[in-house]
Amino acid sequence: MNRARVYEKLGRVEKAILDLKEALRIAPDNEDALQRLSALERLSKPEHPIGDPHK
């Protein structure tokens, strides 16, 4: 969790996501990790994926 926070602060979102997924593998009920992972995954997705008709 701590390393994921550091990666997030450094702008290394993909590394943070990987660490959060590992934290959840170890402790699947970790609410903090679940919330951070959800937020980072939303941020890392492009706003208008290729082929999105709502561009």
Secondary structure, 3 states (H helix, E strand, C coil): CHHHHHHHHCCCHHHHHHHHHHHHHHCCCCHHHHHHHHHHHHHHCCCCCCCCCCC
